Amino acid sequence: MSAAPATVGTFSIRTRCGRRPIPSFRCSLAGGVTTVPILTELKMKCATPLPLLQRIADAMASDMRAGLAADNGSDLKMILSYVDSLPTGNEKGLFYALDLGGTNFRVVRVQLGGKQNKVVDSEFEQVSIPQELMQGTTEELFNFIASKLANFAAKESGKFQLPKGRTREIGFTFSFPIKQTSINSGILIKWTKGFAVLGTAGKDVVACLKEAMQRQGLDMSVSALVNDAVATLAGAKYWDDDVLIAVILGTGTNACYIERKDAIPKLQWPAGGTRNMIISTEWGAFTTDLPLTEFDKDMDSESINPGEQIFEKTISGMYLGEIVRRVLLKMASFSSLFGDSIPEKLLIPLVLRNLFPMTVRKFFNLAKKEVSEIFKFFCQETRSTLKARRIVVDVCDTIVKRGGRLAGAGIVGILQKMEQDSKGLISGKRTVVAMDGGLYEHYPQYRNYLKDAVAELLGAEVSKNIVIEHTKDGSGIGAALLAAANSKYASEFQI
C-alpha cells in the first residue's frame, strides 16, 4: 500500500520490502479527501454476490477432484489421512493428545470407559508459543513442546488410570501441510500460519516429537498423526454418526471430509479398515475467483509465504485483523479518523491479531463505551465521534462478511463434490458439518454470514438437511480418540 505524501513529520517502518516512509501526521490534501471513497471501494472489492459464491463452490469441487487424482493435481493437496478406522465407542483406558496448530498448543488427557461410559474424564492445558520459537529451529520448538508435555504428564492425578502393562499413547494433532505416509508418520511440506521454523520441512514430524520426548525422558508412544480438522471430525462423529465434514476456522483454516476409497485415484493400494478414508483438503491454498483488495495483495506480498494460502488469508483469524489494520491505516493517512496524527500502533503489522478476537464482537454494538476500545488501544484515549465509530464498524463488518461468506461457499463446494460423486448416498439425508476454532466460536456475526451463504447456495429445501454445528475443543479429544482407535492394545477393548 502506498501511503499518501506527507509534508511534515514522516518516519519509516521496516517491512519485507525494506524501509518505507509513513506520515506521522495525517495528510492535508486539496479537495478534502475523506474515508468515504476508501470504504466504498473496499465494499465493492469485497462483495460476494451469489453468482460469485457459486463459481467459488464449483471451483472448490473441481479442485478437490483434481487433487484426488494426483499429487500436485490442483491447489488443494487433498492429503490422505490414513484414518479409515474411526473410534467405535469400545475404546478404554488413558490416552493423551498434543494439539499443535497455531500460536498456542494444547496438551490433553482423556480417560475412556467403553460403550457405557465413553469419555469418563478429561483435562487439558494450553500453552503459548514464544514468537522466537515460531522462527527458530526444529529442535528448539520440539524441545519446548516436549517439556510442556512432560510437565503436564507429571501432574496426572489418581482419577486417570493407565491399565497395567501399557505404555502411554498419544495422538498428535499437527495442523500444517504434511505428506502423510502412515497413520503415525508424516513429512512436513511447509510451515504456515506465521511459522517459519528452520530445518523441519522434509522431515517426519512424529520422529521430531519422539526425539524431543526422549530428550525429556518421557515414555510415550505416538499412535496417530492427524491435523485438527481430521481430529475434530473423529471427535464429533464419536457422538453423532451423521458427521461427514469438519471445518476449522481459527488462527488458520482447513476442512476435511469422509471420502470413498474408490473415488481416490491416487490411492495406490487399498488400506485396511473400512471402505472410506478421511481426506484433508488443505483448502487454505485455494485461489480461484477470490475477491481480493489492494490490502489483501499488500499483506500477502509482505507475508512470510507470499503467493500462498490465499483462501486462508481471506477467511481465517490470523489475517482478518491485519486486513482491518491496513484499511484503517490508509484511512488515517487521509483523514482525522484517529485525530490529528496516525497512531504508532497502527503502523505495527499484525498488531490486531490478538486484539481483534476480543473486540470485533463489540464493534457491532455502537455504544460509545464498547466500540471506542479500538480508539483507546490506538490513541490511549476514548474520545471518538459516532461517525468515526460507524466507519470502524463498517470496515470490520465488510472484512468479516466476506470471510464468512467465502467459508460458506467452500463448505458448499465440498458438499457438492460429495453429492455428485456419492451416487446419491447423502442426498436428502441429515448431514452434519462439525465446526471448531476460535474464529467460528467467538464471532456470532461471522457464523451468521457463513450459514447465510450456505443457505443461499443450497436453497431452502436442501439446506434444511445440512446441520452446521460447533464442536468445542474437538481436535484435542478427537486426537486422543484416534490414538485409542489405532492403539496397539485395541484388541483388548473388546474384552
C-alpha positions in Angstrom: 0.0 0.0 0.0 1.3 3.4 -0.9 0.9 6.0 1.9 -0.1 9.5 0.8 2.7 12.0 0.5 3.2 13.9 3.8 4.7 17.3 4.1 5.7 17.1 7.8 6.5 14.5 10.5 7.5 11.5 8.4 9.3 8.4 9.6 9.8 4.9 8.3 9.0 1.3 9.2 10.7 -1.9 8.1 8.8 -4.4 6.0 9.8 -7.4 3.9 10.4 -5.0 1.1 12.7 -2.7 3.0 12.0 0.6 4.8 9.0 2.6 3.8 8.2 6.2 4.8 4.9 6.6 6.7 3.5 10.0 7.7 3.2 10.5 11.4 0.6 13.3 10.8 -2.4 12.9 8.6 -2.1 14.3 5.1 -3.7 17.6 4.1 -4.9 17.2 0.6 -6.7 19.6 -1.6 -10.3 18.7 -2.0 -10.7 17.3 1.5 -10.2 13.6 0.8 -12.2 11.5 3.4 -12.7 7.9 4.3 -15.8 7.6 2.1 -14.0 6.6 -1.2 -11.8 4.1 0.6 -14.8 2.5 2.3 -16.8 2.5 -0.9 -14.1 0.8 -2.9 -13.5 -1.7 -0.1 -17.1 -2.8 0.0 -17.2 -3.1 -3.8 -14.0 -5.2 -3.9 -15.1 -7.4 -1.0 -18.6 -8.1 -2.4 -19.7 -11.7 -2.5 -22.9 -11.9 -4.6 -24.5 -15.3 -5.2 -23.1 -15.9 -8.7 -19.5 -15.4 -7.4 -20.1 -17.7 -4.5 -21.4 -20.4 -6.8 -18.3 -20.1 -9.1 -16.1 -20.5 -6.0 -18.1 -23.5 -4.8 -17.9 -25.1 -8.3 -14.1 -24.4 -8.5 -13.6 -25.9 -5.0 -15.3 -29.1 -6.1 -13.3 -29.3 -9.3 -10.0 -28.7 -7.5 -10.9 -31.4 -5.0 -11.3 -34.0 -7.8 -8.1 -32.9 -9.4 -6.2 -33.1 -6.1 -7.6 -36.7 -5.5 -6.5 -37.7 -9.0 -2.8 -37.0 -8.5 -0.4 -35.3 -6.1 0.0 -31.6 -7.1 -3.0 -32.0 -9.4 -4.5 -28.8 -8.1 -4.0 -26.0 -5.5 -5.7 -28.4 -3.0 -3.3 -31.1 -1.7 -6.2 -33.5 -0.8 -3.9 -35.3 1.7 -4.7 -38.9 2.5 -5.1 -39.1 6.3 -4.8 -42.9 6.5 -7.7 -42.6 9.0 -10.0 -45.3 7.8 -11.0 -46.8 11.2 -12.8 -44.3 13.4 -13.5 -44.7 17.1 -16.3 -47.1 17.8 -17.0 -46.3 21.4 -15.4 -49.6 22.7 -12.1 -47.8 23.5 -11.0 -48.0 27.1 -8.0 -46.6 29.0 -5.9 -43.5 29.4 -4.8 -41.6 26.2 -3.1 -38.3 25.6 -3.3 -35.7 22.8 -1.0 -32.9 21.7 -2.7 -30.3 19.6 -0.3 -28.0 17.6 -1.9 -25.8 15.1 -1.3 -22.1 15.8 0.2 -19.7 18.2 -0.9 -21.9 21.1 -0.8 -25.6 21.6 -2.8 -27.9 23.9 -2.0 -31.0 25.8 -4.9 -33.2 26.7 -5.5 -36.4 28.6 -8.7 -38.5 28.4 -10.0 -41.5 30.3 -12.2 -43.6 28.1 -14.7 -46.1 29.6 -16.0 -48.0 26.6 -19.6 -48.1 25.3 -21.3 -47.5 28.6 -19.2 -44.6 30.0 -17.5 -43.2 26.9 -15.4 -40.1 28.0 -15.1 -40.6 31.7 -12.9 -37.6 32.4 -10.5 -35.2 30.6 -8.1 -32.5 31.4 -6.1 -30.1 29.3 -3.6 -27.2 29.4 -3.0 -24.6 26.8 0.5 -23.1 26.2 1.5 -20.1 24.2 4.4 -20.5 21.8 7.0 -17.7 22.1 7.4 -15.8 18.9 11.1 -16.5 18.6 10.4 -20.3 18.6 8.0 -19.8 15.7 11.0 -18.6 13.7 13.6 -20.7 15.4 15.0 -24.2 14.8 13.2 -27.6 14.8 15.0 -28.8 17.9 14.2 -25.6 19.9 10.5 -25.8 19.0 10.0 -29.5 19.7 12.1 -29.4 22.9 9.8 -26.7 24.2 6.7 -28.7 23.3 8.0 -31.9 24.8 9.0 -30.2 28.0 5.5 -28.8 28.5 4.0 -32.2 27.7 6.3 -33.8 30.2 5.2 -31.3 32.9 1.6 -32.0 32.1 2.1 -35.8 32.3 3.8 -35.4 35.6 0.7 -33.9 37.1 -1.5 -36.9 36.2 -3.9 -37.4 39.1 -5.4 -40.6 40.6 -8.6 -40.3 38.6 -6.7 -41.2 35.5 -5.7 -44.9 35.3 -3.3 -46.5 32.9 -4.1 -50.2 32.6 -1.3 -52.3 33.9 1.4 -53.3 31.4 0.5 -50.5 28.9 2.7 -47.6 27.7 1.0 -44.2 27.5 -0.1 -43.4 23.9 -0.7 -40.0 22.3 -2.5 -38.7 19.3 -0.5 -35.9 17.7 -2.7 -33.2 16.1 -0.3 -31.3 13.7 -2.2 -28.7 11.7 0.2 -27.9 8.9 0.5 -29.4 5.4 2.2 -32.8 5.6 2.7 -35.7 3.3 1.1 -38.5 5.3 2.9 -41.8 5.0 1.0 -43.8 7.5 -1.4 -43.3 10.4 1.5 -42.3 12.7 4.1 -40.7 10.4 4.1 -37.7 8.0 6.6 -35.4 6.3 6.2 -31.7 6.7 5.6 -30.0 3.3 5.8 -26.4 4.6 5.0 -24.3 7.6 2.0 -21.9 7.5 0.2 -19.6 10.0 3.2 -17.4 10.7 5.6 -20.3 11.4 9.0 -20.4 9.7 10.9 -23.0 11.7 14.2 -23.9 10.2 15.1 -27.5 9.3 11.7 -29.1 9.6 10.4 -29.2 6.0 11.1 -32.7 4.5 11.3 -34.3 8.0 8.9 -36.7 9.7 7.3 -34.6 12.4 6.5 -37.7 14.5 10.2 -38.5 14.6 10.9 -34.9 15.6 8.5 -35.2 18.5 9.8 -38.7 19.5 13.3 -37.4 19.7 12.3 -34.4 21.8 10.3 -36.7 24.2 13.3 -38.9 24.6 15.5 -35.9 25.5 12.9 -35.2 28.2 12.9 -38.8 29.4 9.2 -39.0 28.5 8.0 -42.5 27.7 5.1 -42.1 25.3 4.2 -43.7 22.0 2.6 -41.7 19.1 -0.1 -43.9 17.7 -1.9 -41.4 15.4 -0.8 -38.3 13.5 -3.7 -36.1 12.3 -4.5 -32.5 11.7 -7.0 -30.5 13.7 -9.8 -30.9 11.1 -9.4 -34.7 11.0 -9.3 -34.9 14.8 -12.4 -32.7 15.0 -14.3 -34.9 12.6 -13.3 -38.0 14.5 -14.3 -36.4 17.8 -17.6 -35.2 16.5 -18.5 -38.5 14.8 -17.9 -40.3 18.1 -21.1 -38.6 19.4 -23.0 -38.1 16.1 -22.8 -40.6 13.3 -24.2 -38.1 10.7 -21.0 -36.0 10.8 -19.3 -36.2 7.4 -17.3 -32.9 7.2 -15.2 -30.9 9.7 -14.0 -27.3 9.3 -11.5 -25.4 11.4 -11.8 -21.6 11.5 -9.3 -20.3 14.0 -5.8 -18.8 13.6 -5.7 -20.7 10.3 -8.3 -22.8 8.5 -8.7 -26.3 6.9 -11.5 -28.7 6.1 -11.7 -32.5 5.8 -14.4 -34.9 4.9 -15.1 -38.7 4.6 -14.4 -39.9 1.0 -15.0 -43.3 -0.6 -11.7 -45.0 -1.3 -12.8 -46.0 -4.8 -13.1 -42.2 -5.6 -9.4 -41.6 -4.7 -7.4 -42.4 -7.9 -4.1 -41.5 -6.3 -4.6 -44.1 -3.5 -2.3 -46.8 -5.0 -3.4 -49.7 -2.8 -6.5 -50.2 -0.6 -5.7 -49.6 3.0 -7.2 -51.6 5.8 -10.3 -50.7 7.8 -13.5 -49.5 6.1 -14.1 -48.6 2.5 -13.9 -44.9 3.4 -11.0 -42.6 4.4 -10.9 -39.1 5.8 -9.3 -36.6 3.3 -7.7 -33.4 4.4 -8.4 -30.8 1.7 -5.8 -28.2 2.8 -8.3 -25.7 1.4 -6.3 -22.7 2.7 -4.4 -22.9 -0.6 -7.5 -22.4 -2.8 -7.2 -19.3 -5.1 -9.9 -19.4 -7.8 -12.2 -16.3 -8.2 -11.5 -14.9 -4.8 -12.4 -11.2 -4.4 -9.2 -9.5 -3.3 -8.4 -5.9 -2.5 -5.2 -3.9 -2.5 -5.0 -4.6 1.2 -5.0 -8.3 0.7 -2.4 -8.1 -2.0 -0.1 -5.9 0.0 -0.5 -8.1 3.1 0.3 -11.2 1.0 3.4 -9.7 -0.6 4.8 -8.8 2.8 3.9 -12.1 4.4 6.4 -15.0 5.1 4.7 -17.0 2.4 3.8 -14.6 -0.5 1.5 -16.1 -3.1 0.4 -19.0 -0.9 -2.6 -19.8 1.4 -4.7 -17.1 -0.3 -8.1 -18.5 0.8 -6.7 -18.8 4.4 -5.6 -15.1 4.2 -9.2 -14.0 3.4 -11.2 -16.1 5.9 -9.0 -17.0 8.9 -8.4 -15.3 12.3 -4.7 -14.6 11.9 -5.3 -12.3 9.0 -8.7 -10.6 9.4 -7.4 -8.1 12.0 -4.4 -7.4 9.8 -6.6 -6.5 6.8 -8.6 -4.2 9.0 -5.4 -2.6 10.3 -4.2 -1.9 6.8 -7.6 -0.3 5.8 -7.6 1.9 9.0 -4.0 2.9 8.3 -4.9 4.2 4.9 -8.0 5.9 6.2 -6.0 7.6 9.0 -3.4 8.8 6.4 -6.2 10.7 4.5 -8.5 11.8 7.3 -8.8 12.6 11.0 -10.3 9.2 11.9 -7.9 8.8 14.9 -7.4 12.5 15.4 -4.6 14.7 14.0 -1.9 12.1 13.8 -1.6 8.4 12.8 -1.3 6.3 16.0 2.0 4.5 16.1 0.4 1.2 17.0 -1.5 1.3 13.7 1.9 1.1 12.0 2.7 -2.3 13.6 1.9 -5.4 11.3 -0.3 -8.0 12.9 -1.0 -5.8 16.0 -4.7 -6.6 15.8 -4.1 -10.4 15.5 -4.8 -10.9 19.2 -6.9 -7.8 19.9 -9.3 -8.4 17.0 -10.9 -11.6 18.5 -11.6 -9.6 21.7 -13.1 -6.5 20.2 -14.8 -7.5 16.9 -17.9 -8.7 18.7 -18.2 -5.3 20.3 -17.9 -3.4 17.0 -21.4 -4.5 16.1 -22.7 -2.5 19.1 -22.4 1.2 18.5 -22.3 2.0 22.2 -19.5 4.5 22.7 -18.2 2.6 25.8 -17.6 -0.5 23.8 -16.7 0.5 20.2 -14.3 3.1 21.4 -12.0 0.4 22.8 -10.3 0.4 19.4 -9.6 4.1 19.7 -8.3 3.7 23.3 -6.0 0.9 22.1 -4.5 3.0 19.3 -4.7 6.5 20.8 -4.6 6.0 24.6 -7.9 7.9 24.8 -11.6 7.0 24.3 -12.9 10.2 22.6 -14.5 9.4 19.3 -17.4 10.5 17.2 -20.4 8.4 16.3 -19.3 8.8 12.6 -15.8 7.5 13.3 -17.2 4.5 15.3 -19.5 3.7 12.4 -16.6 3.7 10.0 -14.7 1.2 12.1 -17.8 -0.9 12.3 -18.2 -0.8 8.6 -14.6 -1.8 7.9 -14.8 -4.7 10.3 -18.2 -5.9 9.0 -17.0 -5.7 5.4 -14.0 -8.0 6.1 -15.9 -10.3 8.4 -18.8 -10.7 6.0 -16.5 -11.5 3.1 -14.6 -14.1 5.2 -17.8 -15.8 6.5 -19.5 -16.0 3.1 -16.3 -17.3 1.4 -16.0 -20.0 4.0 -19.7 -20.9 3.4 -19.0 -21.2 -0.3 -16.1 -23.6 0.5 -18.4 -25.8 2.6 -20.9 -25.9 -0.3 -18.1 -26.9 -2.7 -17.3 -29.9 -0.5 -21.0 -30.9 -0.2 -21.4 -30.6 -4.0 -18.4 -32.8 -4.6 -19.7 -35.4 -2.2 -23.2 -35.4 -3.5 -22.2 -35.5 -7.2 -19.7 -38.4 -6.6 -21.6 -40.4 -3.9 -24.3 -41.8 -6.2 -27.0 -40.2 -4.1 -25.8 -41.7 -0.8 -26.1 -38.4 1.1 -29.0 -36.8 -0.9 -31.9 -35.9 1.3 -30.2 -37.2 4.5 -29.2 -35.3 7.6 -25.5 -34.2 7.1 -23.6 -32.6 9.9 -20.7 -30.2 9.4 -18.6 -30.1 12.6 -17.0 -26.7 13.2 -14.2 -25.8 15.6 -11.8 -22.9 16.1 -11.9 -19.6 17.9 -12.9 -17.5 14.9 -16.1 -19.6 14.5 -16.8 -20.0 18.2 -16.4 -16.3 19.2 -17.8 -14.3 16.3 -21.6 -14.7 16.0 -21.7 -12.4 13.0 -19.1 -14.5 11.2 -21.1 -17.6 11.9 -24.3 -16.0 10.6 -22.6 -14.8 7.4 -21.3 -18.3 6.8 -24.6 -20.0 7.4 -26.5 -17.5 5.3 -24.1 -18.2 2.3 -24.7 -22.0 2.7 -28.5 -21.5 2.7 -28.4 -19.1 -0.3 -26.3 -21.5 -2.3 -28.2 -24.7 -1.5 -31.7 -23.4 -1.3 -34.2 -23.9 1.4 -35.2 -27.5 0.6 -31.6 -28.9 0.5 -30.2 -26.7 3.3 -32.7 -27.9 5.9 -30.8 -31.2 5.9 -27.4 -29.6 6.5 -26.6 -29.1 10.1 -23.6 -26.8 10.9 -22.7 -27.5 14.4 -20.0 -26.2 16.7 -17.8 -28.8 18.3 -15.8 -27.2 21.1 -12.3 -28.4 21.6 -13.0 -31.3 19.3 -9.5 -31.6 17.9 -7.9 -32.4 21.3 -10.4 -35.1 22.3 -10.6 -36.3 18.7 -6.8 -36.9 18.6 -7.0 -38.9 21.9 -9.8 -40.9 20.4 -7.8 -41.7 17.3 -4.9 -42.7 19.4 -7.2 -45.1 21.1 -8.7 -46.4 17.8 -5.2 -47.0 16.5 -3.8 -48.3 19.8 -1.5 -51.4 19.8 -3.8 -52.5 22.6 -7.0 -52.2 20.5 -7.7 -55.9 20.6 -8.2 -55.6 24.4 -11.1 -53.1 24.0 -13.5 -55.9 23.1 -12.8 -57.8 26.3 
